[in-house]
């Protein structure tokens, strides 16, 4: 996979700070942002993600990786897997 495909194959699930941090600790909820900035410390990934969402003039590609919740992420993965098996 090239860089863009690798990025789009990962997700960001900013979610609720308390609840999401339980199932995705240590910055894992910003996995797509991590692929863009691999050397950025995990504790800065949330801030970087918010800046990208709010600061990019065209953030459509970046927003393709954002999921609203764990269930949203799982639902989309299931849907994409079903579509690719056809």
N, C-alpha and C positions, 0 to 999 in steps of 0.2 A: 504494500500500500504506500502511496505517496503521502506527503505530510498532511495535505488537506483531507484525504480519505481517512487517515489515522485520527485526525482531529474529529471529524464528523462521526467516527465510529465510537466516540466516547461521549459522556454526558456530564452536565452540571445539574445538580439537584439542590439548589440553595435552601429551599424549604424553610421549615420552622427551626430556628437556632437550637432549641432544646431537644426537640423530637428527632430531627434529622441527624443531629450530632450523635445520637445513640446508635443508629444503624450505620452511619458513615462518619466515623471519627477521623481525626487527624487530617482534615482537609480533603478527604476522599469525595465529598459532595461536589467538589470543583475539579473533577478529573479532566474534563475537556480543557479547562483553563491551564491545568498542569501540563497538558500536551503542548500548549502554546509557549509556556514559560517554565521549562523543566527545572531551571535553577532557582526559581522563586520559592522561598520558604513557605511551607504549607499554611502557616498562620497568616500569610499575606494573600492567599488565593481568593478569599472572599472579597477583600477590598479590591483586588484586581478585577474580579468578575463584575462587581458593581460599577467600576469605572468604565469597563468596556461596554456594558449594556447602556450606560447613560452617556458616554463620551464619543462613541463611534457615530459618525454621520450616517453610515450605512451598516447597521448591525444585523442585517438579515441572516448572513451566514453564521455569525456568532450565536444568534438566538436559536438556530436550529438544534443546538446541543442542550438547551435549557429545558428541564422537565419540572413540572409543578410539585411532584411528590414521588416517593418510591413507587407507588401504585401506577402513576402515570408512566414512569420509566419502564416498569415491567410490562404494562399493557402495550406500549409502543414496541418494545423488543419482541413480544409475542406476535404482534401484528406484522412486523417486518420479517420475522422468521417464517411465518405462514406464507407471506407473499413471495419470499425467495424460494420456497420449496415447490411452488407451482410451476 
